[in-house]
Amino acid sequence: GLNVVLGGEPNVGKSSLLNQLAGEERAIVTEIAGTTRDALRETIQIEGIPLHIIDTAGLRETSDTVERIGIERTWREIERADVILRLVDARGAAVAGDIDARLPAHVERVTVINKIDLSGEGAGRSERDGSVSLRLSARSGQGVDLLRNELLRIAGWHAHGEDVILARERHLQALREALAHVVAAGGQ
């Protein structure tokens, strides 16, 4: 399955989104910035596709030693991710520069504009220059199906009747290499 990291500043709704995707209260959610200190992992399935959702500490400058360790772990999770869901609060401008500049270019990224229930916006998907943005509410669930569909798209999921096909480029390359080895060994 895909390793999906929820990243962003404190209190943008990362833990609420994990809870919404998991269908139960797995992460503690408070208004106190820095509540999440360590990565919390939850494996879910969408249309039979396993997704490993990783809730992380909010990214910010801090003098708190424990929180700083959590932030360092967040950056390690981001480096290992297949997908980064970059959460921002719909009610205000994110301090995006430093965080976005550090996100690895090789990792698929989706900007999730959360808290539309508080901003009055509607759910939706937009794409600009190949960058996908989704507007949703992790708390109410409005627009979360758009996120599920986007994760399926990224995973390469296609429904064909009763069959499900999941193929990412690295999987296809591994299959091509395996076939080449079989042919070289004299198999058909």
PEJO-V548197 format. One record per pair of residues at least 4 apart in sequence whose ideal C-beta (glycine too) atoms are under 6 Angstrom apart, sorted by sequence separation. I is the first residue (numbers start at 1). GAP is how many residues later the second one is. If there is no record, write none. Layout:
I:GAP
I:GAP
This chain:
8:4
13:4
22:4
96:4
167:4
30:5
45:5
62:5
116:5
127:5
137:5
152:5
167:5
182:5
19:6
62:6
78:6
88:6
19:7
28:7
43:7
44:7
126:7
136:7
158:7
6:8
18:8
19:8
135:8
136:8
18:9
43:9
125:9
157:9
156:10
6:11
42:11
124:11
155:11
156:11
15:12
123:12
134:12
156:12
16:13
27:13
41:13
57:13
123:13
134:13
15:14
57:14
121:14
39:15
40:15
26:16
39:17
57:17
56:18
116:19
123:19
22:20
37:20
117:20
123:20
15:21
36:21
56:21
116:21
125:21
11:22
22:22
110:22
111:22
112:22
113:22
10:23
21:23
54:23
84:23
86:23
90:23
117:23
10:24
18:24
114:24
83:25
84:25
85:25
86:25
87:25
88:25
90:25
81:26
89:26
90:26
85:27
87:27
91:27
27:28
91:28
37:29
90:29
90:31
21:32
38:32
34:33
37:33
39:34
18:35
18:37
39:38
15:40
59:40
110:40
14:41
108:46
4:47
10:48
1:49
2:49
3:49
4:49
5:49
6:49
7:49
9:49
1:50
9:50
10:50
1:51
9:51
7:71
83:71
5:72
5:73
14:73
13:74
12:75
5:76
12:76
7:77
12:77
3:78
8:78
3:79
4:79
5:79
6:79
7:79
8:79
2:80
2:81
13:101
12:102
46:102
46:106
49:106
49:108
48:116
49:117
20:118
17:121
20:121
16:122
16:123
20:124
13:125
2:153
